[in-house]
Amino acid sequence: MKNVNFSSRVILICLLFASFGLSGCIPDPNYPIEPEIEFLSFIVDESENAVLSIHFTDGDGDLGLNQSDTLAPYCSTCEHHFNLKCEYDELRNGTWTHIPLIPAQGQVPFYYRVPRVEPSGTHPALNGTIEIEMNTWYLQSDFDTLRFRMTLEDRDLNISNQDTTQLIVK
């Protein structure tokens, strides 16, 4: 399987506040070591491209992967190669149905490699926004309502909470 970004780019917005240690008046952020995510928005433009925005925090600052992170457990065939996974669900006859995408069958999962983020300052905590440009974001289907369920994984393989987009109608 090719290690391709599947026509989508992952962009990490530089809204990272890694340390507030310069001032004694502002306390260091206190986040758990597991990443936490919160869905912000899913915006489709006039060209039918979409941008998914997610807020994140990580208490120990070990978020993201370098392009050179290709040895186990991050190898291209390893479970942890992608650190941001967006699962695709469709609303079918009133029930949310997960649609598994299988690369061996020519289907492209909505999985991404978020680049490594280095904390600045003396405190390792991170928070910021991840934006994913999704040039292809829906499947050809008889059903027109979908959503994505997202999780984020850090380098210690801690998995975040799962969050879900709003209802998306094609």
C-alpha positions as a Markdown table, in Angstrom:
| # | Residue | x | y | z |
|---|---|---|---|---|
| 1 | Met | 0.0 | 0.0 | 0.0 |
| 2 | Lys | 1.4 | 3.4 | -0.9 |
| 3 | Asn | 2.1 | 5.9 | 1.8 |
| 4 | Val | 0.1 | 8.7 | 0.2 |
| 5 | Asn | -1.9 | 11.5 | 1.8 |
| 6 | Phe | -4.9 | 10.5 | -0.3 |
| 7 | Ser | -5.5 | 13.9 | -2.0 |
| 8 | Ser | -5.8 | 15.6 | 1.4 |
| 9 | Arg | -3.4 | 17.7 | 3.3 |
| 10 | Val | -3.1 | 18.0 | 7.0 |
| 11 | Ile | -2.4 | 21.5 | 8.2 |
| 12 | Leu | -1.5 | 22.3 | 11.7 |
| 13 | Ile | -2.5 | 25.8 | 12.5 |
| 14 | Cys | 0.0 | 27.6 | 14.7 |
| 15 | Leu | -2.3 | 28.4 | 17.5 |
| 16 | Leu | -0.2 | 26.4 | 19.9 |
| 17 | Phe | 0.3 | 27.8 | 23.3 |
| 18 | Ala | 3.0 | 25.5 | 24.7 |
| 19 | Ser | 4.0 | 27.5 | 27.7 |
| 20 | Phe | 2.9 | 30.5 | 29.7 |
| 21 | Gly | 6.0 | 30.4 | 32.0 |
| 22 | Leu | 7.1 | 33.8 | 31.0 |
| 23 | Ser | 4.8 | 35.4 | 33.5 |
| 24 | Gly | 4.2 | 34.4 | 37.1 |
| 25 | Cys | 0.7 | 35.7 | 36.8 |
| 26 | Ile | -0.4 | 33.1 | 34.2 |
| 27 | Pro | -0.4 | 29.5 | 35.5 |
| 28 | Asp | 0.9 | 26.6 | 33.4 |
| 29 | Pro | -1.9 | 24.8 | 31.6 |
| 30 | Asn | -2.8 | 21.5 | 33.2 |
| 31 | Tyr | -4.0 | 19.0 | 30.6 |
| 32 | Pro | -4.1 | 15.2 | 30.9 |
| 33 | Ile | -1.3 | 13.3 | 29.1 |
| 34 | Glu | -3.9 | 11.8 | 26.7 |
| 35 | Pro | -4.8 | 14.0 | 23.9 |
| 36 | Glu | -8.3 | 15.5 | 24.0 |
| 37 | Ile | -10.1 | 16.7 | 20.9 |
| 38 | Glu | -13.2 | 18.8 | 20.2 |
| 39 | Phe | -14.9 | 19.2 | 16.9 |
| 40 | Leu | -15.0 | 22.8 | 15.7 |
| 41 | Ser | -16.3 | 22.9 | 12.1 |
| 42 | Phe | -16.8 | 21.1 | 8.8 |
| 43 | Ile | -17.0 | 23.6 | 6.0 |
| 44 | Val | -17.6 | 22.7 | 2.3 |
| 45 | Asp | -16.6 | 25.3 | -0.3 |
| 46 | Glu | -18.1 | 26.0 | -3.7 |
| 47 | Ser | -15.7 | 23.4 | -5.3 |
| 48 | Glu | -17.1 | 20.7 | -3.0 |
| 49 | Asn | -13.8 | 20.6 | -1.0 |
| 50 | Ala | -14.1 | 20.4 | 2.7 |
| 51 | Val | -12.1 | 21.6 | 5.7 |
| 52 | Leu | -12.5 | 19.8 | 9.0 |
| 53 | Ser | -11.3 | 21.7 | 12.1 |
| 54 | Ile | -10.6 | 20.1 | 15.4 |
| 55 | His | -9.3 | 21.7 | 18.6 |
| 56 | Phe | -6.8 | 19.6 | 20.7 |
| 57 | Thr | -4.9 | 19.6 | 23.9 |
| 58 | Asp | -2.1 | 17.3 | 25.1 |
| 59 | Gly | -0.5 | 17.6 | 28.5 |
| 60 | Asp | 2.9 | 16.0 | 27.9 |
| 61 | Gly | 3.5 | 17.6 | 24.4 |
| 62 | Asp | 4.1 | 14.4 | 22.5 |
| 63 | Leu | 1.7 | 15.0 | 19.6 |
| 64 | Gly | 2.4 | 14.5 | 15.9 |
| 65 | Leu | 4.8 | 12.5 | 13.8 |
| 66 | Asn | 7.8 | 13.3 | 11.6 |
| 67 | Gln | 7.9 | 12.1 | 8.0 |
| 68 | Ser | 10.9 | 10.1 | 9.2 |
| 69 | Asp | 8.8 | 8.2 | 11.7 |
| 70 | Thr | 8.5 | 5.1 | 9.6 |
| 71 | Leu | 9.7 | 2.3 | 12.0 |
| 72 | Ala | 7.4 | 0.2 | 14.1 |
| 73 | Pro | 4.9 | 1.2 | 15.5 |
| 74 | Tyr | 4.6 | 3.9 | 12.8 |
| 75 | Cys | 5.6 | 1.9 | 9.7 |
| 76 | Ser | 3.3 | 2.3 | 6.6 |
| 77 | Thr | 1.7 | -1.1 | 7.3 |
| 78 | Cys | 1.4 | -0.6 | 11.1 |
| 79 | Glu | -1.8 | 0.2 | 13.0 |
| 80 | His | -0.3 | 3.5 | 14.3 |
| 81 | His | 1.0 | 4.9 | 11.0 |
| 82 | Phe | -1.8 | 7.4 | 11.0 |
| 83 | Asn | -2.4 | 9.4 | 14.1 |
| 84 | Leu | -5.7 | 11.1 | 13.2 |
| 85 | Lys | -8.5 | 8.8 | 12.2 |
| 86 | Cys | -11.8 | 9.9 | 10.9 |
| 87 | Glu | -14.4 | 7.1 | 10.6 |
| 88 | Tyr | -17.2 | 7.5 | 8.1 |
| 89 | Asp | -20.8 | 6.9 | 9.1 |
| 90 | Glu | -24.0 | 7.2 | 7.1 |
| 91 | Leu | -27.5 | 7.7 | 8.4 |
| 92 | Arg | -29.4 | 4.7 | 6.9 |
| 93 | Asn | -33.1 | 4.4 | 7.6 |
| 94 | Gly | -32.7 | 6.3 | 10.9 |
| 95 | Thr | -29.7 | 4.3 | 12.1 |
| 96 | Trp | -26.1 | 5.4 | 12.0 |
| 97 | Thr | -24.1 | 2.8 | 10.1 |
| 98 | His | -20.3 | 2.7 | 10.1 |
| 99 | Ile | -18.9 | 2.3 | 6.5 |
| 100 | Pro | -15.6 | 0.5 | 6.8 |
| 101 | Leu | -13.2 | 1.5 | 4.0 |
| 102 | Ile | -10.7 | -1.2 | 2.9 |
| 103 | Pro | -7.6 | -0.1 | 1.0 |
| 104 | Ala | -7.1 | -3.6 | -0.5 |
| 105 | Gln | -10.4 | -3.1 | -2.2 |
| 106 | Gly | -9.4 | 0.3 | -3.6 |
| 107 | Gln | -11.2 | 2.3 | -0.9 |
| 108 | Val | -9.4 | 5.2 | 0.8 |
| 109 | Pro | -9.9 | 5.6 | 4.5 |
| 110 | Phe | -10.0 | 9.1 | 6.0 |
| 111 | Tyr | -6.8 | 8.6 | 8.0 |
| 112 | Tyr | -4.1 | 11.3 | 8.3 |
| 113 | Arg | -0.6 | 11.9 | 9.8 |
| 114 | Val | -0.6 | 15.1 | 11.8 |
| 115 | Pro | 2.9 | 16.6 | 11.8 |
| 116 | Arg | 5.0 | 16.7 | 15.0 |
| 117 | Val | 4.4 | 19.7 | 17.2 |
| 118 | Glu | 7.2 | 20.9 | 19.5 |
| 119 | Pro | 6.2 | 22.7 | 22.7 |
| 120 | Ser | 7.9 | 26.0 | 23.2 |
| 121 | Gly | 8.9 | 27.3 | 26.6 |
| 122 | Thr | 9.4 | 25.3 | 29.7 |
| 123 | His | 6.0 | 23.6 | 29.9 |
| 124 | Pro | 5.3 | 20.7 | 27.5 |
| 125 | Ala | 1.5 | 21.2 | 27.3 |
| 126 | Leu | 0.0 | 21.9 | 23.9 |
| 127 | Asn | -3.3 | 23.2 | 22.6 |
| 128 | Gly | -4.3 | 24.3 | 19.2 |
| 129 | Thr | -6.3 | 23.6 | 16.1 |
| 130 | Ile | -5.8 | 21.0 | 13.4 |
| 131 | Glu | -7.3 | 21.6 | 10.0 |
| 132 | Ile | -7.7 | 18.9 | 7.4 |
| 133 | Glu | -8.4 | 19.7 | 3.8 |
| 134 | Met | -10.5 | 17.0 | 2.4 |
| 135 | Asn | -10.7 | 17.1 | -1.4 |
| 136 | Thr | -12.8 | 13.9 | -1.4 |
| 137 | Trp | -15.0 | 13.7 | 1.6 |
| 138 | Tyr | -18.0 | 11.6 | 0.8 |
| 139 | Leu | -18.8 | 8.2 | -0.8 |
| 140 | Gln | -21.1 | 7.6 | -3.7 |
| 141 | Ser | -24.2 | 6.3 | -1.9 |
| 142 | Asp | -28.0 | 6.2 | -2.0 |
| 143 | Phe | -27.9 | 7.9 | 1.5 |
| 144 | Asp | -27.3 | 11.6 | 1.8 |
| 145 | Thr | -26.6 | 12.2 | 5.5 |
| 146 | Leu | -23.2 | 11.4 | 7.0 |
| 147 | Arg | -20.8 | 12.2 | 9.8 |
| 148 | Phe | -17.2 | 11.6 | 10.8 |
| 149 | Arg | -16.0 | 10.3 | 14.1 |
| 150 | Met | -12.5 | 11.4 | 15.0 |
| 151 | Thr | -9.7 | 10.2 | 17.3 |
| 152 | Leu | -6.2 | 11.5 | 17.7 |
| 153 | Glu | -3.2 | 9.5 | 18.9 |
| 154 | Asp | 0.0 | 10.8 | 20.4 |
| 155 | Arg | 3.5 | 9.3 | 20.1 |
| 156 | Asp | 3.0 | 7.3 | 23.3 |
| 157 | Leu | 0.0 | 5.7 | 21.6 |
| 158 | Asn | -2.4 | 7.4 | 24.0 |
| 159 | Ile | -5.7 | 7.8 | 22.1 |
| 160 | Ser | -7.9 | 10.8 | 22.6 |
| 161 | Asn | -11.6 | 10.9 | 23.3 |
| 162 | Gln | -13.8 | 10.4 | 20.2 |
| 163 | Asp | -15.7 | 13.4 | 18.9 |
| 164 | Thr | -18.2 | 13.6 | 16.0 |
| 165 | Thr | -18.9 | 16.2 | 13.4 |
| 166 | Gln | -22.4 | 17.7 | 13.0 |
| 167 | Leu | -24.8 | 16.0 | 10.6 |
| 168 | Ile | -23.5 | 16.6 | 7.0 |
| 169 | Val | -26.0 | 16.5 | 4.2 |
| 170 | Lys | -24.7 | 16.0 | 0.7 |
